[in-house]
Amino acid sequence: MSERLTGKTALIFGAGRVGSSAANAFINEGARIILLDRDEERLEALKKKLEESRKGFCSTICANIDSQRDVNEISDLLEEKTWKVDILLNCPAYIYRAPFVDHPIEEIDKQWHVNVRIVFMLSQVVAKMMSKNGGGKIINLASVGGLFPEKEHAGHCAAKAGIIAISKVMALELASANIQVNVIAPGPTETVPFTSPFYSQHPEVLKRIEEKTPAGRIGHPEDHTGLMVFLASDESNWITGQVIMSDGGLGLV
């Protein structure tokens, strides 16, 4: 255990498989963890697991973020509890697959809301806190789909390209406050979308993805945590505004 994050507090938005893996890696490196998700049962299960296995500090905020008011309430709670956030990891996940001509507009709206709008609002309030406290790290999860087109993923690609663009502007504006903002763009990863009925009904699609990826498989959530720890640590203090692909070489083909 190198404990590169000792003394730091990480707010992780999204307690799904990637967020859970990140929480485990961060707490293993000495960080205090605050988990933010709308699923209370999932939050408490993860908190219990982390505290039992790592004996570290872990707290939770259960909130369904739909408005600026919701985000402000989270900000007020963090201030009330005097939780100084040094690291913000945004890894919400929602994806909808459909051909472009059949893609429901309400699904475009939902993907933008979950993957961009909420991240934008939460990053705003946390960045203000970080500016007062001397700096910090913001890590946003996007996707290779935000860099390269994917058939039947118009909404997903648009949202992920949006968060990449916003992150670069954040990095540019927040650098003077000693806040580094970077993006991780994972390739296809073994998360909820890959356990959906679509892939069980169409195993040939998953097989094509695995065959196309130079590494020969889709990713695991743990494949991305080393990069997250690096970007959250002081080792990356001179790195900001970057989009780093963690994709098993998929972006090369």
BELSULHU-V630513 format. One record per residue. N is the residue number from 0. PSI is psi in degrees with one decimal (999 if undefined). NEAR is the number of other ideal C-beta (glycine too) atoms within 10 Angstrom. Layout:
N_PSI_NEAR + N_PSI_NEAR
This chain:
0_117.3_8 + 1_-23.2_10 + 2_50.8_10 + 3_-12.8_17 + 4_18.0_24 + 5_133.7_11 + 6_-1.5_9 + 7_151.0_20 + 8_128.9_20 + 9_125.6_27 + 10_118.3_25 + 11_114.4_26 + 12_112.1_25 + 13_106.3_23 + 14_32.7_25 + 15_-158.9_17 + 16_-40.1_19 + 17_-45.1_29 + 18_-38.4_25 + 19_-42.7_21 + 20_-39.5_20 + 21_-43.2_29 + 22_-42.8_26 + 23_-43.5_20 + 24_-41.4_21 + 25_-44.7_29 + 26_-29.6_21 + 27_-22.1_19 + 28_10.2_22 + 29_2.2_16 + 30_153.1_28 + 31_142.3_22 + 32_135.0_26 + 33_118.7_24 + 34_130.7_25 + 35_120.7_24 + 36_164.4_23 + 37_-10.7_15 + 38_100.2_13 + 39_-40.3_11 + 40_-42.7_9 + 41_-40.3_17 + 42_-49.2_19 + 43_-36.9_14 + 44_-42.2_13 + 45_-41.3_23 + 46_-46.2_17 + 47_-42.9_11 + 48_-43.6_14 + 49_-43.8_21 + 50_-34.3_14 + 51_-39.4_8 + 52_-32.5_11 + 53_-16.4_18 + 54_41.2_9 + 55_175.7_17 + 56_128.3_13 + 57_126.4_22 + 58_168.4_15 + 59_150.7_17 + 60_115.5_18 + 61_115.6_15 + 62_139.6_16 + 63_102.0_10 + 64_112.8_22 + 65_-16.2_12 + 66_170.9_12 + 67_-34.0_12 + 68_-42.3_9 + 69_-43.9_15 + 70_-40.5_20 + 71_-37.0_12 + 72_-37.8_14 + 73_-42.4_21 + 74_-43.7_18 + 75_-39.6_11 + 76_-43.3_13 + 77_-41.3_20 + 78_-42.2_12 + 79_-40.7_8 + 80_1.7_11 + 81_39.2_6 + 82_109.0_16 + 83_113.2_16 + 84_117.0_22 + 85_-27.0_21 + 86_130.4_27 + 87_119.7_28 + 88_115.1_25 + 89_110.9_25 + 90_52.3_27 + 91_160.0_24 + 92_120.1_17 + 93_130.7_17 + 94_143.2_19 + 95_132.6_18 + 96_127.1_18 + 97_150.0_14 + 98_149.7_10 + 99_-47.5_10 + 100_-17.0_6 + 101_4.0_7 + 102_116.9_18 + 103_136.0_11 + 104_-31.4_8 + 105_-26.4_9 + 106_-30.0_17 + 107_-46.7_16 + 108_-43.1_12 + 109_-42.1_15 + 110_-38.7_24 + 111_-41.5_17 + 112_-49.8_16 + 113_-46.0_17 + 114_-18.7_28 + 115_-57.9_21 + 116_-47.2_19 + 117_-43.1_21 + 118_-41.5_27 + 119_-51.2_17 + 120_-43.9_18 + 121_-40.9_22 + 122_-35.4_24 + 123_-52.5_13 + 124_-36.6_19 + 125_-38.0_23 + 126_-37.0_20 + 127_-41.0_12 + 128_-44.8_18 + 129_-38.7_23 + 130_-38.3_15 + 131_-26.9_10 + 132_8.5_14 + 133_2.8_11 + 134_-174.7_15 + 135_-171.4_26 + 136_133.3_27 + 137_124.4_28 + 138_120.0_26 + 139_131.6_27 + 140_126.1_27 + 141_-127.2_28 + 142_156.2_28 + 143_-22.1_20 + 144_-18.5_22 + 145_-10.1_23 + 146_-32.2_17 + 147_143.2_14 + 148_145.4_9 + 149_130.0_15 + 150_141.9_9 + 151_20.6_16 + 152_41.0_21 + 153_-47.2_21 + 154_-42.3_25 + 155_-48.3_24 + 156_-40.3_20 + 157_-45.1_16 + 158_-44.3_28 + 159_-34.1_27 + 160_-35.5_18 + 161_-44.9_19 + 162_-29.7_26 + 163_-46.5_17 + 164_-44.8_14 + 165_-40.4_18 + 166_-37.0_26 + 167_-39.0_17 + 168_-41.8_11 + 169_-46.6_24 + 170_-41.5_19 + 171_-44.1_12 + 172_-29.2_12 + 173_-5.3_21 + 174_-38.0_14 + 175_-17.0_8 + 176_12.7_15 + 177_37.9_15 + 178_119.6_23 + 179_131.8_22 + 180_121.6_27 + 181_162.7_24 + 182_135.3_28 + 183_128.3_22 + 184_91.2_23 + 185_152.0_26 + 186_-174.9_22 + 187_126.6_22 + 188_145.7_23 + 189_80.0_16 + 190_-167.1_21 + 191_-45.5_12 + 192_-32.0_16 + 193_0.4_16 + 194_9.0_11 + 195_160.7_12 + 196_-28.1_7 + 197_-46.3_13 + 198_-28.4_16 + 199_-29.8_10 + 200_-20.9_9 + 201_65.6_11 + 202_-21.4_9 + 203_-29.3_8 + 204_-46.5_13 + 205_-39.8_15 + 206_-39.5_11 + 207_-40.4_11 + 208_-45.6_15 + 209_-40.7_14 + 210_-31.6_9 + 211_-30.6_14 + 212_123.8_20 + 213_-34.8_11 + 214_-11.8_13 + 215_12.4_10 + 216_165.6_13 + 217_164.4_20 + 218_162.1_21 + 219_151.5_14 + 220_-36.2_20 + 221_-17.6_15 + 222_-19.5_20 + 223_-10.2_24 + 224_-31.9_20 + 225_-41.7_11 + 226_-39.7_18 + 227_-45.4_26 + 228_-43.4_23 + 229_-47.1_15 + 230_-22.9_23 + 231_-16.6_28 + 232_171.0_18 + 233_-13.3_9 + 234_-19.1_11 + 235_24.1_17 + 236_-19.0_11 + 237_14.0_6 + 238_120.6_15 + 239_151.1_21 + 240_18.5_16 + 241_148.1_15 + 242_111.9_16 + 243_120.7_17 + 244_133.7_20 + 245_84.2_20 + 246_13.4_25 + 247_20.9_22 + 248_5.8_13 + 249_-34.6_20 + 250_-8.8_15 + 251_-15.1_9 + 252_999_7
